[in-house]
């Protein structure tokens, strides 16, 4: 089973979340440049609240495990980032378990 990839919000809390001290970490890492954070906030705040809410709901419900079976006869290499916060290494490892002949590289 794949680990959960997100938690759906009942209502978008963009301005409050983006202005919080921890907000930049999931998007930019531990020591982001102030200009990258400013740019990211501006980009996210231009998205309609209903669009943001729908995006989080779709992430919560997105499950492609059945589709992996169609790859079982093909050469597959699964790539993951050891510090990836949006798709943690556990996701790649779970996919690898479902495709035992696939290669797995976590860099």
C-alpha positions, -999 to +999 in steps of 0.1 A: +000+000+000+013+034-009+018+059+020-007+088+021+004+116-002-016+145+012-044+156+035-074+174+019-084+207+034-121+214+039-115+250+030-083+266+016-062+284+042-037+298+018-029+332+032-026+320+068-006+289+059+017+307+035+025+334+060+034+309+087+070+302+097+070+266+085+052+272+052+083+275+029+098+241+041+076+217+021+081+237-011+116+251-008+135+231+018+152+242+050+170+273+039+151+288+010+161+321-006+137+349+004+131+358-033+121+322-041+096+321-012+082+355-022+078+343-058+061+311-046+037+329-024+027+353-052+022+324-076+001+304-051-020+334-040-030+340-077-048+306-077-085+307-069-094+292-035-118+267-051-090+255-074-066+250-045-092+231-026-099+209-056-062+202-061-057+189-025-088+168-028-075+152-060-042+145-044-059+127-015-079+106-039-052+099-065-044+062-064-027+046-094-017+013-080-039-006-105-021+011-133+012-002-121+003-037-131+002-026-168+040-018-164+049-053-152+060-065-187+081-034-194+115-024-183+109+001-155+133+023-134+118+041-104+136+072-095+132+090-062+148+118-043+161+111-008+149+145+004+118+148-017+090+162+006+062+160-020+069+123-030+089+108-001+112+078-007+086+056+008+064+061-022+091+049-046+099+019-023+062+010-023+060+012-061+091-010-063+075-036-041+045-037-066+069-040-096+095-066-083+114-065-116+118-027-116+150-010-107+149+015-078+172+045-075+169+069-046+194+097-049 
